[in-house]
């Protein structure tokens, strides 16, 4: 059983071409964790149910304007550090159809500036708040009947507004979190995704994959509409076979791309939102009977963030970026 077929993959560039004005959906960039290694598709599951727990980590601590780092003083936000815990499950109905659902939980630390003193009572002071809350539930169906080996799939789904999108209120009545830094967006989104898998050799040990996921909010809510999001991944993996206690070991190398346009609405920071980034990600997956463990680190090799041309325009310029992203997934095939 080839280990590459545990990853979701696909190319949906045609959808992007039909909607060139659209781009990403989670302002912090957490949609990038939904593609590439560690995603579980029906190719190796057979019929039945698979459950997983995924841990992701992102420490956004550096201000970035355009293609380069920028002074921290340009940005009111100083830190967004998040531990993501996602539980999910997928049921493979038959050789053509499967359904999936997953729900993230956010453990987020946010450090920013109290511009007018409405949150903590001191204008210009730096404050730090913490929030543990659920994010938005995703549900989707995937069709894999294009070929007998299920090497190609196309899925449709919804992101539901189950996450917290109302900010806690500070001691002096102001919102502690901005809309784009909360776990939920408040919007219902359509999701389009797909994958394709292949092999470089007849033994199917040296394999490749590509995948994409496109998130499109239907409308704004309470003055905020997140930008549409495209996340895509392409990579190779090599099945080393059985080693010691492991029934299978497979190192992997992938490129992950995220693209997002500006958020819109009176509650959005339109000028300082939207980005593009390309990450390189080494990782590995191991299997012991029905248990599978995957881990990787994602390192940016290119990133561009939209930013206000001048701090004078709205008092801030730039977006916070992370020097590295971490993903660890544990799955069990029932």
PyMOL commands that set and color helices and strands:
alter all, ss='L'
color gray80, all
select helices_A, chain A and resi 3-6+13-18+30-34+72-74+179-181+311-314
alter helices_A, ss='H'
color red, helices_A
select strands_A, chain A and resi 48-65+68-69+79-92+97-114+125-134+137-143+152-160+189-199+206-217+229-243+246-260+275-288+291-305+319-333
alter strands_A, ss='S'
color yellow, strands_A
deselect
rebuild
show_as cartoon
